[in-house]
Amino acid sequence: MKKTLALILTLAMVLSLTACGSPKETTAAPTEAPTTEAPTTAAPTTEAPTEAPLEVAGTVYVLNSVLADLQTYNDPDEVRYNANYMTIKGWNLGNIADRHFWFNVADDQKAYIVSYDDGYTYAPKFGTELTYKVLRDQLLCLDVPEDMQENHYNGFIYGPDMRVDELVWGVGFVVVGPEAFLLGNDDEKGYNAEDILHGSLIGGTGNVAKLVEADSYDFIGIDGYSEEIFKEDLKDVNIYFNEGRVDADSVAWPGYTITDIQYIVPHGVDKDNLPETEDGIVYKITVLNTAILEVTEKKSDSYLTAKLDTDDEIVIPVKGSAQVGYKVTEVLDALELKGYKEVTTVSLLDGQTWTCSFDDFLAKYIVEQDAKYRGPYTVGRTQKRGEFTTNVEVFVLDSDGIVYVQDDATEEAGLSVADLLEKMGATGVKAINVVCSDGYSNQTDAADLDKIFLFHKDGRIDATYLPDPKYTLEGAVKIEILK
């Protein structure tokens, strides 16, 4: 009982003290830890610099890819291998005929040109048929420059309707119906009158005509002197050059000549007394060398002369062989190229180069291959003999190029692109981009350029495909040079 009472008293004292005590300030414990942030310095976020994109600094176009769609040309006056184009002055044959023909000759009268050398008679294979109308537009050329003479003498006829491969060199006769021109040949011995007038020469290899049979013939000089020579005496008469003239031996005055022969006609025939004509028979011969002369003065037995009114210039190719080629202008149009300054060709064989202006290049033809497998190369009137390269690997047009892939470039042994760029003088190349005919392209870094080749495959020009050597870049049409 006492223990219980004591416990009650103790509890009562505690309650009494609590109720009467003074309140003390208390600081409640913070519910969150103080968030004092330590100052931090962020690491700089400098991004790695990005390289500028590569730009196309030049393009190499594949010539083979466009040739199949282009027209070829084979004019032997234009597309000629290693020709020497020369400008020569000549006299218009129509002008000469108007001054010297006595007979009326129809425009459609067939004309013939016969060589002194072998009687070869002009027979056009490709050109226009040689009629009097066509002949009138052609030119007579004398005094052929010495460096042009090759197995021929110093007279020929050439013009807009006659191809050089068909020309008659060393012209002897030009026959037009009843009229004929005789061209005196610069030969010391001359030609026997009987041989050239009644032999096979006047008719040529085709026996196209012969001189009318007569008892005698009048040899008429430019000065009006005329001498009758009987047919049996023709064997004793030579016709030849003499101090720049075409003369004939005189029968009436042995040891003398009939100077500057102008006409040979049957005795008694003149402009006012013309006989009826017969096909294939020549009734009058005009000496061309004399026909082009207009006598102005005679001094010291030598004629001073002036040319006819017509004194035209013609350009003809001498030497070389006719080829088949493509017009450069059409090649460039197909590749959509224009506006360059100059063009340099680089030979695949020895690296030999040749340079011309772009305008000069435009006037040329490209021969892809010839019989001696020397192609491609350029030809044309603006190109001097020997001024070119053969087996051209690349045509360099300023920073661009046109490459030709030879037939022997195979997948096993192709044309090196690295070598090609070196020959073009391309420097600082960082990559190339091969573009195919279907628009697909593939880029190769400079470090791998020596592994890229161009070659023929299945009728196309393909290029090496590095990601998978089992495949090729089919129909490569151009290579972009990236820098």
C-alpha positions in Angstrom: 0.0 0.0 0.0 2.8 2.3 0.8 4.7 1.6 -2.4 1.6 2.4 -4.4 1.1 5.6 -2.6 4.7 6.7 -3.1 4.5 6.0 -6.9 1.4 8.2 -7.1 3.0 11.0 -5.3 6.1 10.9 -7.5 3.9 11.1 -10.7 2.0 14.0 -9.3 5.2 16.0 -8.7 6.4 15.5 -12.2 3.1 16.7 -13.7 3.1 19.7 -11.4 6.6 20.8 -12.5 5.8 20.4 -16.2 2.8 22.6 -16.0 4.5 25.4 -14.2 8.0 25.5 -16.0 9.0 28.5 -18.3 9.0 27.6 -22.1 12.4 27.5 -23.8 13.0 28.3 -27.4 13.8 25.4 -29.4 15.3 25.1 -32.9 13.7 22.4 -34.9 16.1 20.1 -36.8 16.0 21.0 -40.5 14.1 18.5 -42.5 16.5 18.9 -45.6 20.2 19.1 -45.7 21.4 22.6 -46.7 22.0 22.7 -50.4 24.9 25.1 -50.6 26.2 24.3 -54.2 29.9 24.4 -54.7 30.7 26.7 -57.7 31.6 24.5 -60.6 33.5 25.5 -63.9 32.1 23.5 -66.8 34.6 21.8 -69.1 34.8 23.7 -72.5 32.7 21.9 -75.1 34.9 22.7 -78.2 33.6 20.7 -81.2 36.0 19.0 -83.6 36.3 21.3 -86.7 34.5 19.9 -89.8 36.4 19.8 -93.2 35.1 21.8 -96.1 33.3 19.7 -98.7 35.4 18.7 -101.7 34.8 20.6 -104.9 35.0 19.5 -108.5 38.2 21.1 -109.9 38.1 19.4 -113.3 36.5 16.6 -115.2 37.8 13.9 -117.4 35.3 12.8 -120.1 35.5 9.4 -121.7 35.7 9.9 -125.5 34.7 6.3 -126.3 31.3 6.8 -124.7 30.0 9.2 -127.3 31.6 8.2 -130.6 29.1 5.5 -131.4 26.4 8.1 -131.7 28.3 10.5 -133.9 28.6 10.8 -137.7 31.9 10.0 -139.4 33.4 11.9 -142.3 35.8 10.7 -145.0 36.4 13.7 -147.3 40.0 13.2 -148.4 40.4 17.0 -148.8 39.7 17.4 -145.1 40.2 14.2 -143.1 43.8 13.3 -144.2 46.6 11.8 -142.1 49.7 14.0 -142.0 48.8 16.1 -144.9 50.5 19.3 -145.9 47.8 21.8 -146.8 49.1 24.4 -149.2 47.6 27.5 -150.7 48.1 27.6 -154.5 47.0 30.2 -157.0 45.2 29.0 -160.2 43.3 30.2 -163.2 39.6 29.5 -163.7 39.1 27.1 -166.6 35.8 28.6 -167.5 37.5 32.0 -168.0 40.1 30.4 -170.2 37.4 28.6 -172.2 35.4 31.7 -172.8 38.4 33.4 -174.3 39.7 30.6 -176.4 37.0 28.0 -177.4 35.7 28.4 -180.9 33.1 25.6 -180.8 29.9 25.7 -178.8 30.2 23.2 -176.0 27.1 22.0 -174.1 27.0 22.1 -170.3 26.4 18.4 -170.1 29.3 17.5 -172.4 31.5 14.9 -170.7 35.0 16.2 -169.9 38.2 14.2 -169.5 41.6 15.0 -168.0 44.5 12.9 -169.1 48.0 12.5 -167.6 51.3 12.8 -169.5 52.8 10.2 -167.2 50.8 7.1 -168.1 47.6 8.3 -169.8 45.6 8.0 -166.6 42.2 9.5 -167.2 40.3 11.2 -164.5 37.4 9.0 -163.4 35.6 10.3 -160.3 34.8 7.6 -157.8 33.2 9.7 -155.1 32.9 13.2 -156.6 30.6 14.8 -159.1 30.7 13.6 -162.7 33.1 15.8 -164.7 31.0 17.7 -167.3 31.9 20.9 -169.1 29.7 22.8 -166.6 31.6 21.3 -163.6 35.0 21.8 -165.3 34.4 25.5 -165.8 34.5 26.0 -162.0 37.8 24.1 -161.5 41.3 25.8 -161.5 44.4 25.2 -163.5 47.5 25.3 -161.3 51.0 25.8 -162.7 54.4 26.1 -161.1 53.6 23.8 -158.2 55.9 24.6 -155.2 58.9 22.3 -155.1 58.2 20.9 -151.7 54.8 19.7 -153.0 56.1 17.8 -155.9 55.9 14.0 -155.3 55.9 11.8 -158.4 54.3 14.4 -160.6 55.3 17.4 -162.6 54.2 21.0 -162.5 50.6 21.1 -163.7 47.3 19.9 -162.3 43.6 20.8 -162.3 41.8 21.0 -159.0 38.7 22.7 -157.6 35.6 22.5 -155.5 34.2 19.4 -157.2 37.3 17.3 -157.5 38.7 15.1 -154.8 42.5 15.1 -154.3 42.8 11.3 -154.4 41.3 11.4 -157.9 43.4 14.2 -159.3 45.5 13.8 -162.5 49.1 14.9 -161.8 51.2 15.9 -164.8 48.2 16.9 -166.9 48.7 16.4 -170.6 45.2 16.9 -172.1 41.8 18.1 -171.1 39.2 17.0 -173.7 35.7 18.6 -173.9 33.9 17.5 -177.0 35.5 19.1 -180.1 37.8 21.2 -178.0 40.9 20.1 -176.1 43.5 21.8 -173.9 47.1 20.8 -174.1 49.4 21.5 -171.2 53.0 21.9 -172.0 55.1 19.8 -169.7 58.4 21.1 -168.3 60.6 18.5 -169.7 63.9 19.2 -171.4 63.3 16.7 -174.2 59.7 17.7 -174.8 57.2 15.5 -176.5 57.0 14.3 -180.1 54.1 15.9 -181.9 53.1 12.7 -183.6 53.1 10.7 -180.4 50.9 13.1 -178.4 48.6 14.2 -181.3 48.0 10.8 -182.9 49.2 8.4 -180.3 47.2 7.1 -177.4 47.8 10.1 -175.1 45.1 12.4 -176.2 42.5 9.7 -175.6 44.0 8.5 -172.4 43.6 5.0 -170.9 39.9 5.0 -171.8 40.6 6.0 -175.4 38.0 8.7 -174.9 38.9 10.8 -178.0 41.4 11.3 -180.9 42.5 14.2 -183.0 40.7 14.6 -186.3 42.5 13.1 -189.2 43.8 15.8 -191.6 46.5 16.0 -194.3 48.1 18.9 -192.4 47.7 21.0 -189.3 48.2 24.7 -188.6 50.5 25.5 -185.6 49.4 29.0 -184.7 51.6 31.2 -182.4 50.4 33.8 -180.0 52.0 36.5 -182.2 49.8 35.4 -185.1 52.5 33.4 -187.0 51.0 30.2 -188.4 52.9 27.3 -190.0 51.3 24.4 -191.9 52.9 21.1 -190.9 51.9 18.0 -192.9 50.9 14.9 -191.0 53.9 12.9 -192.2 56.2 15.6 -190.8 54.8 15.6 -187.3 57.4 12.9 -186.4 60.1 15.5 -186.8 58.4 18.1 -184.6 58.8 18.3 -180.8 56.7 20.4 -178.5 58.5 21.6 -175.4 59.3 24.3 -172.9 61.8 26.9 -174.1 62.7 29.9 -171.9 59.3 29.8 -170.3 57.3 29.3 -173.5 55.7 26.3 -175.1 57.4 26.1 -178.5 57.4 23.6 -181.5 60.1 22.9 -184.0 59.6 24.7 -187.3 59.6 22.5 -190.4 59.7 25.5 -192.8 62.6 27.0 -191.0 64.8 24.2 -189.7 66.7 25.1 -186.5 64.0 27.6 -185.5 60.9 27.3 -183.4 57.3 28.3 -183.6 57.2 30.3 -180.4 54.3 30.4 -177.9 52.0 28.0 -179.7 48.4 29.0 -179.0 46.4 26.7 -181.2 46.8 23.5 -183.3 44.0 23.0 -185.8 43.4 21.1 -189.1 44.7 23.3 -191.9 42.2 26.0 -192.9 40.0 25.8 -189.8 39.4 29.1 -188.0 36.6 30.7 -186.0 34.8 31.7 -189.1 35.2 28.3 -190.9 34.3 25.6 -188.4 33.5 22.0 -189.7 30.7 19.8 -188.5 31.8 17.9 -185.4 31.6 14.2 -184.6 31.5 12.7 -181.1 34.9 11.6 -179.8 36.8 13.7 -182.3 38.9 16.7 -181.3 39.0 19.5 -183.9 41.0 22.1 -182.1 43.8 22.1 -179.4 44.5 25.1 -177.2 47.8 25.2 -175.4 46.9 26.0 -171.8 50.3 27.6 -170.9 49.8 30.1 -173.7 46.1 30.5 -173.1 46.7 32.1 -169.7 49.0 34.7 -171.1 48.1 38.2 -172.2 51.1 39.6 -174.2 51.9 43.1 -173.0 55.4 43.6 -174.4 58.1 41.7 -176.2 61.6 42.4 -175.1 64.8 40.5 -175.9 62.9 37.7 -177.5 61.1 37.1 -174.3 57.4 37.7 -173.6 56.4 39.7 -170.6 53.0 38.5 -169.6 50.1 39.2 -167.3 47.6 36.8 -165.8 43.9 36.5 -166.7 41.4 38.4 -164.6 40.7 35.4 -162.5 43.5 34.7 -160.0 42.0 32.6 -157.4 43.5 30.8 -154.4 42.8 27.2 -153.5 43.9 25.1 -150.6 44.8 21.5 -151.2 46.2 18.7 -149.1 49.5 17.2 -150.4 50.7 13.8 -149.3 49.1 11.8 -146.5 46.3 9.3 -146.7 42.6 9.9 -146.5 41.0 8.7 -143.2 37.6 8.5 -141.5 37.1 10.9 -138.6 34.7 12.7 -136.3 34.2 16.5 -136.3 35.7 18.0 -133.1 32.7 20.4 -132.9 30.3 17.5 -132.8 32.4 15.6 -130.2 32.4 18.6 -127.9 28.7 19.2 -128.4 28.0 15.6 -127.4 30.1 16.1 -124.2 28.6 19.6 -123.7 32.0 21.2 -123.6 32.9 24.8 -124.8 34.8 27.9 -124.0 38.4 26.7 -123.4 41.6 28.5 -124.1 43.9 25.8 -125.5 44.1 22.1 -126.0 47.1 19.8 -125.5 47.3 16.2 -126.7 49.4 13.7 -124.7 50.6 10.5 -126.4 50.0 7.2 -124.7 53.2 5.8 -126.2 55.9 8.3 -125.2 54.2 11.2 -123.5 54.8 13.5 -126.5 52.6 16.6 -126.4 51.3 19.1 -128.9 49.3 22.2 -128.1 47.0 24.4 -130.1 44.4 27.1 -129.4 40.9 26.0 -128.7 39.6 27.7 -131.8 42.2 25.8 -133.9 41.0 22.6 -132.3 37.4 23.3 -133.3 38.4 23.2 -137.0 39.8 19.7 -136.8 38.7 16.1 -137.0 39.5 13.2 -134.6 40.5 10.0 -136.3 39.8 7.2 -133.9 42.0 4.6 -135.5 43.6 4.0 -138.9 45.0 0.9 -140.6 48.3 1.2 -138.7 46.6 1.6 -135.3 48.0 5.1 -134.7 44.8 6.6 -133.3 43.4 8.6 -132.0 44.9 11.7 -133.6 43.7 15.0 -135.1 43.8 16.1 -138.8 42.5 19.2 -140.7 43.4 22.1 -142.8 44.6 24.1 -139.8 47.1 21.5 -138.9 50.5 21.5 -140.5 52.3 18.4 -141.6 53.9 16.7 -138.6 52.2 19.0 -136.1 50.3 16.5 -134.0 50.6 13.5 -131.8 49.4 9.9 -132.4 47.9 7.4 -130.0 46.5 10.2 -128.0 45.7 9.1 -124.4 44.1 12.4 -123.3 43.1 15.7 -124.8 43.8 18.3 -122.1 41.4 21.2 -122.2 42.6 23.7 -119.5 41.7 21.9 -116.3 39.4 19.3 -118.0 40.3 16.4 -120.2 39.0 13.9 -122.8 40.4 10.4 -122.3 40.5 7.7 -125.0 40.6 4.1 -123.7 42.5 2.0 -126.2 41.2 -1.5 -127.1 44.0 -3.3 -125.3 42.9 -1.8 -121.9 41.3 -4.7 -120.2 40.2 -5.4 -116.7 43.4 -7.2 -116.1 45.5 -4.4 -117.6 43.6 -1.2 -117.7 44.4 2.5 -118.1 45.7 3.9 -114.8 43.7 6.9 -113.6 46.6 8.0 -111.4 48.9 8.0 -114.4 46.2 9.8 -116.4 45.9 12.6 -113.9 49.7 13.0 -113.7 49.9 13.4 -117.5 47.1 16.0 -117.3 49.2 17.9 -114.7 46.5 17.7 -112.0 47.9 18.4 -108.6 46.5 18.5 -105.1 43.9 15.9 -105.9 42.1 14.6 -102.8 39.7 12.2 -104.4 37.9 11.3 -107.6 34.3 10.6 -108.4 33.6 8.1 -111.2 30.2 8.8 -112.8 28.4 6.1 -114.7 26.0 6.4 -117.6 23.0 5.6 -115.4 23.9 8.4 -112.9 25.5 6.2 -110.3 28.8 7.5 -108.9 31.5 6.2 -106.6 34.2 8.3 -104.8 37.7 7.1 -104.2 40.3 8.9 -101.9 43.6 10.0 -103.3 45.4 7.4 -101.3 43.8 4.6 -103.4 44.0 6.3 -106.8 46.7 3.9 -108.0 44.1 1.1 -107.7 41.6 2.6 -110.1 41.7 1.7 -113.8 39.6 2.2 -116.9 39.0 -0.7 -119.3 36.8 -2.2 -122.0 34.2 -4.7 -120.8 31.2 -6.1 -122.7 31.2 -3.2 -125.1 31.4 -0.5 -122.4 34.1 1.5 -120.6 34.1 0.3 -117.0 36.1 1.4 -113.9 37.5 -0.4 -110.9 35.1 -0.7 -107.9 37.1 -1.0 -104.8 34.4 -1.9 -102.2 33.9 -5.2 -104.0 36.4 -6.2 -106.7 33.8 -8.8 -108.0 31.9 -5.8 -109.5 32.9 -2.9 -111.8 31.5 0.6 -112.3 29.7 0.0 -115.5 29.6 2.5 -118.3 31.9 5.1 -116.9 31.3 8.4 -118.7 33.4 10.8 -116.7 35.8 11.2 -113.7 35.4 14.3 -111.5 38.6 15.6 -110.0 37.9 16.6 -106.4 40.0 19.0 -104.4 
